[in-house]
Amino acid sequence: QVDYSTLPTPKTPRPDDPQEERVQLREMWEMASVLSFFYQFHYELALPEFEADELETALMGERVSELLSSIHVTLLLGIHHKSIDTITPATWVYKLA
């Protein structure tokens, strides 16, 4: 199991209200861009299927989510060939550091 507590955390304070945080995410052009990219290329990149609200929830979470790890690893496997067979959602942080 990966100890995510040693990873850097965002410096931006989070809103106290989870709904406010969700609204902030939905107002970001970056979020719309990422969702559009995933929608356009999810078949070509073999990304897991998920809904926008699932990604929002994962991004709002206090811990690293399985969805985010899966997306991250899938994208990395598409561009990175170092130790490709040993990169998993549990090991990508350390393998690619």
Residue pairs with C-beta under 8 A, 6 or more apart in sequence:
1 90
2 64
2 90
2 91
2 93
2 94
4 63
4 64
4 93
7 64
7 93
14 21
15 21
15 24
18 60
21 60
22 56
22 60
25 31
25 56
25 59
25 60
26 56
31 56
34 55
35 52
35 55
38 47
38 55
38 71
41 47
42 49
45 74
45 75
45 78
46 74
47 71
47 74
47 75
48 67
48 70
48 71
48 74
50 67
54 67
55 67
57 65
58 65
58 67
58 68
59 68
66 89
69 89
69 90
69 92
70 89
72 89
72 92
73 87
73 88
73 89
73 92
76 87
76 92
76 96
77 84
77 87
80 87
80 96
82 95
82 96
83 95
86 95
87 95
87 96
